[in-house]
Amino acid sequence: MFTVKAGYSDDVEVETNIEKVQAFFSDIRNFADLMPGIASIHTDAKGVAHWKIQAEIPVVGQMMQKFAVELSENSRERIEWFPIALETQNFLRFSVDFLEKAKNVTLIHFSQMVELRRKSARELHYLAGLAGESLISSEMSKRVTEMIKVFIQRAKEKLEK
């Protein structure tokens, strides 16, 4: 089994109330509009969100992967997207936790995990075997980190207006 993993986790404080933060992250369009590397996100009639993510990986080149996720929690304190139950290859888990620190000050904790599983490296990309799981995982983690940091900055700017 050829498995590639990437992850990101961080906290950011925004100067706005928790209700505005929760409403912002509940709107999936904000991810598509503000996160680089997201080619598209659409939600089907069953409520499954289909994320199409593009990343440039050294040695391998450009990769485009699709992730089918469903909203597993949407509360005042947490929003979480989780892979659909039938998924066997492309796993995306994205969660955002909110903590009201003071009036109009909200702490946001981001966590994103991506895992790609294939029977052989060639199923992922014809150069994946040459690059190897470790290099691709490391580079994917860097790209995920870049994507989310840009998203967080853009989200913070929008939320603090």
C-alpha positions in Angstrom: 0.0 0.0 0.0 1.3 3.4 -1.0 0.2 6.0 1.6 0.8 9.7 1.6 -0.2 11.9 4.6 -0.2 15.6 5.3 -1.4 17.6 8.2 -1.7 21.0 9.7 -2.8 22.4 13.0 -2.6 25.9 14.4 -4.4 28.6 16.5 -5.3 32.1 15.5 -7.0 34.9 17.5 -9.5 37.1 15.7 -11.1 40.3 16.9 -14.7 39.5 16.4 -17.5 37.6 18.2 -17.9 33.8 18.1 -21.2 34.1 16.2 -19.6 35.8 13.2 -16.7 33.3 13.2 -19.1 30.3 13.3 -21.2 31.8 10.5 -18.1 32.4 8.4 -16.8 28.9 8.7 -20.3 27.4 8.2 -20.3 28.8 4.7 -18.3 26.4 2.6 -18.0 29.0 -0.2 -15.5 30.8 2.0 -13.1 27.9 1.7 -13.3 27.8 -2.1 -13.0 31.6 -2.4 -10.2 32.2 0.1 -8.0 29.1 0.1 -5.4 28.7 -2.6 -5.2 25.3 -4.2 -9.0 24.7 -4.0 -10.0 24.3 -7.6 -13.7 23.9 -6.6 -16.1 22.8 -3.8 -19.6 21.8 -4.5 -22.3 20.1 -2.4 -24.5 17.5 -3.9 -28.2 16.8 -3.1 -27.2 14.4 -0.3 -25.2 17.1 1.5 -21.8 15.6 0.5 -19.2 18.3 -0.2 -16.8 17.5 -3.1 -13.5 19.3 -2.7 -11.1 19.4 -5.7 -7.7 20.3 -4.5 -4.6 21.0 -6.6 -1.0 21.0 -5.4 2.4 21.3 -6.9 4.7 18.5 -5.6 8.4 18.6 -6.4 9.6 15.6 -8.6 6.0 14.5 -9.1 4.6 17.8 -10.5 1.0 19.0 -10.3 -1.5 16.7 -8.6 -5.3 17.2 -8.6 -7.3 15.1 -6.1 -11.0 14.9 -5.2 -12.2 14.5 -1.6 -15.8 13.6 -0.7 -16.6 14.8 2.8 -19.7 15.4 5.0 -20.4 17.7 7.8 -20.0 15.7 10.9 -20.4 18.6 13.4 -21.7 22.1 13.1 -22.1 23.7 16.6 -21.4 27.0 18.2 -17.9 25.7 19.2 -16.9 23.4 16.4 -17.3 22.7 12.7 -15.9 19.4 11.3 -15.9 17.9 7.9 -15.1 14.1 7.7 -14.6 11.7 4.8 -17.7 9.9 3.7 -18.1 6.4 5.0 -17.5 4.6 1.7 -14.2 6.5 0.9 -11.2 4.2 0.4 -8.5 6.4 -1.2 -8.8 10.1 -0.6 -9.3 11.2 3.0 -9.8 14.8 4.1 -10.6 15.8 7.6 -11.0 19.5 8.4 -12.1 20.9 11.7 -12.3 24.4 13.3 -12.9 24.9 17.0 -14.0 28.2 18.4 -13.3 29.6 21.9 -14.7 33.0 23.0 -11.8 34.5 25.0 -13.4 37.9 25.6 -16.1 40.1 24.1 -15.2 40.3 20.4 -12.1 38.1 20.8 -12.4 34.5 19.5 -9.6 31.9 19.4 -9.8 29.6 16.4 -8.1 26.2 16.3 -7.6 24.7 12.8 -6.8 21.1 12.1 -6.6 19.5 8.7 -5.4 16.0 7.8 -5.1 14.6 4.3 -4.3 11.0 3.4 -4.1 9.4 0.0 -4.0 5.6 -0.2 -3.2 3.6 -3.3 -2.3 0.0 -3.9 0.7 1.1 -5.8 2.5 4.5 -6.3 1.7 4.6 -10.0 -2.0 4.8 -9.2 -1.3 8.1 -7.6 1.1 9.5 -10.2 3.5 7.9 -12.6 6.5 9.5 -10.8 5.2 8.9 -7.2 7.3 5.7 -6.8 10.4 7.6 -7.8 9.7 10.3 -5.2 8.5 8.0 -2.5 6.0 8.3 0.3 8.2 10.3 2.6 9.1 13.1 0.1 5.6 13.4 -1.2 4.1 13.5 2.4 6.7 16.1 3.4 6.0 18.3 0.4 2.2 17.8 0.7 2.4 18.9 4.4 4.3 22.1 3.3 1.7 22.8 0.6 -1.2 22.2 3.0 0.4 24.5 5.5 0.9 27.2 2.9 -2.7 26.9 1.7 -4.2 27.1 5.2 -1.9 30.0 6.3 -3.0 32.1 3.4 -6.6 31.1 4.1 -6.3 32.0 7.7 -4.9 35.4 6.9 -7.6 36.1 4.4 -10.3 34.8 6.8 -8.9 37.0 9.6 -9.0 40.1 7.4 -12.5 39.4 6.3 -13.7 38.6 9.9 -12.1 41.7 11.5 -13.7 44.2 9.0 
